[in-house]
Amino acid sequence: MSLLLRKSVKLLAPAALAQMTIASIVFGIITYNYQGDFLNSLAYTSVCFLLMQTGYFAGIFYMVWSEFKRKSS
């Protein structure tokens, strides 16, 4: 595995949180422009952010589980 790929696989928490926040803000702006309703776009943006956080947690959980499985074998 190349060094660049190894560094990108680590899922660093501050960078991931910043990227998810930026993506959620952009998603919120696009949703507001499309629908024109602030509360509805805020709800969609919150759901989007929660789904991204869930995916991040699942990725971290999978990495820890696979490392534990590899070391216990």
C-alpha positions in Angstrom: 0.0 0.0 0.0 1.4 3.4 -0.9 2.2 6.0 1.7 -0.4 8.4 0.4 -3.1 5.7 0.5 -2.1 4.7 4.0 -2.4 8.3 5.3 -5.8 8.8 3.6 -7.3 5.6 5.2 -6.7 6.7 8.8 -10.0 8.7 9.0 -8.7 11.5 11.1 -11.5 12.9 13.3 -10.9 16.7 13.0 -10.5 16.6 9.3 -13.5 14.3 8.8 -15.7 16.5 11.1 -14.7 19.6 9.2 -15.4 17.9 5.8 -18.8 16.7 7.0 -19.7 20.1 8.3 -18.8 21.8 5.1 -20.7 19.2 3.1 -23.7 19.6 5.3 -23.6 23.4 4.9 -23.4 23.1 1.1 -26.3 20.5 1.2 -28.3 22.9 3.4 -27.8 25.8 1.0 -28.7 23.7 -2.0 -31.8 22.3 -0.3 -32.9 25.8 0.8 -32.5 27.1 -2.8 -34.5 24.2 -4.1 -37.3 24.2 -1.6 -37.4 27.7 -0.3 -38.3 26.6 3.2 -35.8 27.2 6.0 -37.1 24.7 8.6 -37.5 21.9 6.1 -34.0 22.4 4.7 -32.6 22.5 8.3 -34.3 19.2 9.0 -32.9 17.6 5.8 -29.5 19.0 6.6 -29.6 17.6 10.2 -30.6 14.2 8.8 -27.8 14.4 6.3 -25.2 15.2 9.0 -26.4 12.4 11.2 -26.2 9.9 8.4 -22.6 11.0 7.7 -21.7 10.7 11.4 -23.3 7.2 11.5 -21.2 6.2 8.4 -18.1 7.6 10.0 -18.7 5.7 13.2 -19.4 2.5 11.3 -16.1 3.0 9.4 -14.1 3.5 12.6 -15.9 0.5 14.2 -15.1 -1.7 11.2 -11.4 -0.6 11.2 -11.1 -1.4 15.0 -12.9 -4.7 14.6 -10.8 -5.9 11.6 -7.6 -4.9 13.4 -8.7 -6.8 16.5 -9.7 -9.8 14.4 -6.3 -9.7 12.6 -4.3 -9.5 15.8 -6.3 -12.2 17.6 -5.7 -14.7 14.8 
